[in-house]
Amino acid sequence: MPSDHADQDAPAYDEIPEPPADGPGLFGEAPAAAPVPAPLPEPEPTQPYRVLARKYRPTTFADLVGQEAMVRTLRNAFAQNRIAHAFMLTGIRGVGKTTTARIIARALNCTGPDGNGGPTVDPCGVCPNCRAILADRHPDVTELDAASNNGVDNVRELREQVRFRPVQGRCKVFILDEVHMLSGPAFNALLKTLEEPPPGVRFIFATTELRKVPATILSRCQTFHLRRMSQAELSGLFTRIGEREGAKLEPEALAMIARAADGSARDGLSLLDQAIALSEEGGLVTAGAVRDMLGLADRTLVLDVMEAAMRGDVAAMLRQMDRAHEHGADAGVLLSDLAELTHQLTRLRSVPALRDDPGLPEELRTRGSALAASLSVPVLGRAWQMLLKGLEELAHAPDRRAAAEMVLIRLAHVAEMPTPGEILRRLSNGAPALGTGAQAGTAQGSANSDLAGSNGSSSGSVAGSASGTPNGGFSPAEPGMPPGGGAATQPPDGIRMAAGGEMPVAAAAPAPAPQPSSFREVVMLASGRRPMLHAHLVHSVHLVEFARGRIELRPLPQAPRDLAAQLTVLLAETTGQRWTVVLSNDAGEPTLAQQGKAVAAQTRELALSHPLVQAVLAAFPGAQIGEDAVRDESLDEYGLPPAALEEAAEGTAGMEEGDEREFAPPDAEPAGLSDFD
């Protein structure tokens, strides 16, 4: 008997599953159909993303943008069956050289949709040859990179392939990219084959450095120069591609990308691909986002920096540089933008009609035209040279921002100086090389630095002189000078011609300018006009001799080399007379700063010796008189008495015996200690 435990564990009869039917039933009926499981969903085929530069690569000559001359020549050559055996395509990177070579290969091997067509300038794109060439798997089209296959052995292998007839296409095509990278022996090995290739063989070379290709190779090829694409053509191309991609870009953003592409369609499409990825799907790509992506400075900011530099405002210029740095603009890009702006300003200055060009940005047509009108072409040319030199320095500088600021500070410094041509023209006319406003002293100083001497090594060497008239043309006191200074067609101010034009008759002359009677008055003329010159005259110059119209000086080593020339120009401007500044090795008298310190020390000693001061110090033990506590209101800004320098020097010696300046009323009696009880 089965146990109770077995009865409990055994499954019920109804619960036993039936075996699967694998044949006909007992009575011949058909077996029941097994349930068919639902099919699994097939994974969607994933296509790898293709960048815009590959996705929109031209496939026909009609798709090429900006190469009308080459396309017209090739169309006529195919139509007349005058197809050369070797082509040389040259141009900048990304302009379409390799793409053009592939289109030519398809045009040579296209058989048409019906398979009976001949060479055509409009390949069909559907025949087996066209499809194979587009897929880079045609056996008769060989594409080599000469940069990595530049040896003579590689050329020998190519020559072995030339000997065989085409396998599938009409002719064999060999495309050599960057052909200028071939070695000299490789070029020599290619010469004979290139000159007399077998029938049905075509060579297409592409290079960005045409000057590096030997002339013997060039003479065996038809050369086509693929020109750089204009910004308008690139903007139109990017607009069409953006619309097909469903992207929305601001016109200013497209203009920035076209400008950054620098004529290269491939570079521009890469930047466009990156710009589209900046925004959300279907979002607007703004100019600010593209500016940040490219690391560019705002055009307004570039104009602000240029205006500040051209007017010599270093503080404002550095503030704008800080602003550009905060916005993420690279220092090298900013200098490049300034160089480009300088070029555009030079064009506007040379051809004023360009300001009406609709292709120029509105801000450049307004602010740029006004800035170009205020600058001369030599000044702009000098700025261009300095910016180019600065870009070279930037490549070797450890701190790019500091190097860029140094370049712009130099640019602002020389902005106040006239050009060398202007200085020579004025000096040749006998006039001082005077500028306007702050330009005068610095300009003449830089022009006459050689005349002034480097360190005053010879006593009595004349530093430089300037014309004695403010208008720089004529001085009646100078004998032998023709009317008008010999250069002007009209007599200068103050001279009018007599009837008949025989002799000039002096008109009412303006009142003569006051002449300085001491060196201190000469130094005062520089105060407010030439701050740097004034500082050097106070601290870095020893007066040796002073006379009306002649000054002899001994400059210190820290004085500028053109100090004498700057002083000459200053005197000519302010006095209207010719002054001669001579450098000497004689000791001379102390500088004005030293004389002021000596007077201040003597004044302090005299105050300390006064009985009233002594009584105060005795009443307050430990009290001291500060260095600047003693002031004499009768002294001038140099700390000297208001007298000629000779009298001041003599008075300085007499102060030790008795000084007439009083520190207490004449009737005051010396105070004792009891007066402070």
Disulfide bonds with the S-S distance in Angstrom:
none
